[in-house]
Amino acid sequence: MLAVGIVSEVFGPHGEALPGFDFALCAERPGPVPTDLGVPLAIAHGLDRLAAADLVIALPGAEFRTPPAPAVLDALSEAYDRGALVAAHCVGTFALAAAGLLDGRRATTHWRFADLLARRHPDVTVEPDALYIDEGQVITGAGAAAGFDLCMHLLRRECGAATANAVARDMVLPSHREGGQAQYLAAPVPEDGQDERLSEVLAWARAHLHEPLPVAELARRALMSKRSFARRFTAATGTTPHAWLRGLRLSSAEELLETTDLPVEEIARRVGYGSAAVLREQFVRRRGVPPRSYRRSFTNAP
């Protein structure tokens, strides 16, 4: 039920200001489907509904250790063959693997079942620590609440940073976490006042993104040594201060490219890069295209 709630919340209605999606839940056979909460879901659509889908997400189920029915595997393969995006949340990854869509690719799933996935499907490179892995037409995500990260990544990738950020605000969620962040943290619950200070520093950094923001300055504001700050930051967020800042700067640059006519040089300044050349280098390395090409892809979108 958690997975159903996640995908329906992200791709459900968010008001007239945001794009709507033709969202549907499908099953091998329409009708009541049991859930882990004991409340059955009334599924109105069968596998034929997948024939027109631009995005198909395989959700986790209790019977994931048993390969899906041939009709399900065929429907997933047919969706892939006609060019649809095919994704999986949590142990839904097992269905994509059984359909052969992950052979020769990297994939992730809930960390608890990563070893089982690797044993059953040796042609799949399983990365148990990733929140999600984007292999182009096939995307896999980790378990439980990481489904939000998978769905927000898909939304950001296909509809842009501005739309993803608006949906995230509507759901009171962080707009983006890099897929390489750890699935679980050693201390996800704050242990002392250091975590509160850390949150305040992160909020300050977001508001001062145009400044250099060296780790030493962030550590000073958190009243920690540089080494302690880096260790505490990684324990609390699952990533390093440098990686966090880089992701934040690129995400901010994406939104400015989509929603403003500012020159790339000005955008680079606003997000904390010394020049347009530095922004371009980071953008190409992390996003695969230069900033101007990224802007054109949204400016020319229907």
ChimeraX attribute file (.defattr): number of C-alpha atoms within 10 A of each C-alpha:
attribute: neighborCount
match mode: 1-to-1
recipient: residues
	/A:1	16
	/A:2	15
	/A:3	21
	/A:4	14
	/A:5	12
	/A:6	19
	/A:7	20
	/A:8	14
	/A:9	16
	/A:10	20
	/A:11	18
	/A:12	17
	/A:13	15
	/A:14	16
	/A:15	10
	/A:16	7
	/A:17	8
	/A:18	13
	/A:19	13
	/A:20	12
	/A:21	11
	/A:22	9
	/A:23	13
	/A:24	15
	/A:25	19
	/A:26	19
	/A:27	17
	/A:28	16
	/A:29	12
	/A:30	14
	/A:31	15
	/A:32	13
	/A:33	13
	/A:34	14
	/A:35	14
	/A:36	10
	/A:37	8
	/A:38	9
	/A:39	11
	/A:40	13
	/A:41	14
	/A:42	13
	/A:43	16
	/A:44	14
	/A:45	16
	/A:46	15
	/A:47	17
	/A:48	12
	/A:49	14
	/A:50	20
	/A:51	14
	/A:52	11
	/A:53	16
	/A:54	14
	/A:55	17
	/A:56	22
	/A:57	20
	/A:58	20
	/A:59	21
	/A:60	23
	/A:61	16
	/A:62	11
	/A:63	9
	/A:64	14
	/A:65	14
	/A:66	10
	/A:67	15
	/A:68	17
	/A:69	10
	/A:70	12
	/A:71	11
	/A:72	18
	/A:73	19
	/A:74	14
	/A:75	19
	/A:76	25
	/A:77	17
	/A:78	14
	/A:79	20
	/A:80	18
	/A:81	10
	/A:82	11
	/A:83	12
	/A:84	20
	/A:85	18
	/A:86	22
	/A:87	26
	/A:88	29
	/A:89	30
	/A:90	29
	/A:91	29
	/A:92	24
	/A:93	30
	/A:94	29
	/A:95	25
	/A:96	27
	/A:97	22
	/A:98	17
	/A:99	19
	/A:100	16
	/A:101	19
	/A:102	23
	/A:103	16
	/A:104	11
	/A:105	16
	/A:106	17
	/A:107	29
	/A:108	32
	/A:109	32
	/A:110	24
	/A:111	22
	/A:112	13
	/A:113	16
	/A:114	21
	/A:115	15
	/A:116	13
	/A:117	24
	/A:118	18
	/A:119	11
	/A:120	13
	/A:121	17
	/A:122	11
	/A:123	15
	/A:124	20
	/A:125	16
	/A:126	23
	/A:127	19
	/A:128	22
	/A:129	18
	/A:130	23
	/A:131	29
	/A:132	33
	/A:133	24
	/A:134	18
	/A:135	13
	/A:136	8
	/A:137	13
	/A:138	22
	/A:139	25
	/A:140	29
	/A:141	31
	/A:142	34
	/A:143	26
	/A:144	17
	/A:145	15
	/A:146	24
	/A:147	26
	/A:148	27
	/A:149	23
	/A:150	30
	/A:151	23
	/A:152	26
	/A:153	25
	/A:154	18
	/A:155	19
	/A:156	20
	/A:157	12
	/A:158	12
	/A:159	14
	/A:160	22
	/A:161	26
	/A:162	21
	/A:163	21
	/A:164	25
	/A:165	21
	/A:166	16
	/A:167	26
	/A:168	17
	/A:169	12
	/A:170	13
	/A:171	13
	/A:172	9
	/A:173	14
	/A:174	14
	/A:175	22
	/A:176	19
	/A:177	22
	/A:178	19
	/A:179	19
	/A:180	14
	/A:181	19
	/A:182	20
	/A:183	22
	/A:184	17
	/A:185	14
	/A:186	11
	/A:187	11
	/A:188	11
	/A:189	9
	/A:190	10
	/A:191	9
	/A:192	8
	/A:193	8
	/A:194	16
	/A:195	16
	/A:196	13
	/A:197	15
	/A:198	21
	/A:199	14
	/A:200	13
	/A:201	19
	/A:202	19
	/A:203	11
	/A:204	13
	/A:205	17
	/A:206	14
	/A:207	10
	/A:208	14
	/A:209	18
	/A:210	17
	/A:211	14
	/A:212	13
	/A:213	15
	/A:214	11
	/A:215	17
	/A:216	15
	/A:217	13
	/A:218	21
	/A:219	19
	/A:220	13
	/A:221	17
	/A:222	21
	/A:223	15
	/A:224	17
	/A:225	15
	/A:226	16
	/A:227	12
	/A:228	12
	/A:229	23
	/A:230	20
	/A:231	14
	/A:232	18
	/A:233	21
	/A:234	17
	/A:235	17
	/A:236	20
	/A:237	18
	/A:238	20
	/A:239	19
	/A:240	18
	/A:241	20
	/A:242	13
	/A:243	12
	/A:244	18
	/A:245	20
	/A:246	17
	/A:247	16
	/A:248	20
	/A:249	23
	/A:250	22
	/A:251	22
	/A:252	21
	/A:253	22
	/A:254	21
	/A:255	18
	/A:256	22
	/A:257	25
	/A:258	19
	/A:259	15
	/A:260	10
	/A:261	11
	/A:262	12
	/A:263	12
	/A:264	20
	/A:265	16
	/A:266	15
	/A:267	25
	/A:268	25
	/A:269	17
	/A:270	18
	/A:271	24
	/A:272	23
	/A:273	23
	/A:274	15
	/A:275	14
	/A:276	17
	/A:277	14
	/A:278	13
	/A:279	24
	/A:280	20
	/A:281	15
	/A:282	19
	/A:283	20
	/A:284	14
	/A:285	11
	/A:286	13
	/A:287	15
	/A:288	12
	/A:289	15
	/A:290	17
	/A:291	24
	/A:292	12
	/A:293	13
	/A:294	18
	/A:295	22
	/A:296	12
	/A:297	13
	/A:298	15
	/A:299	12
	/A:300	7
	/A:301	8
	/A:302	5
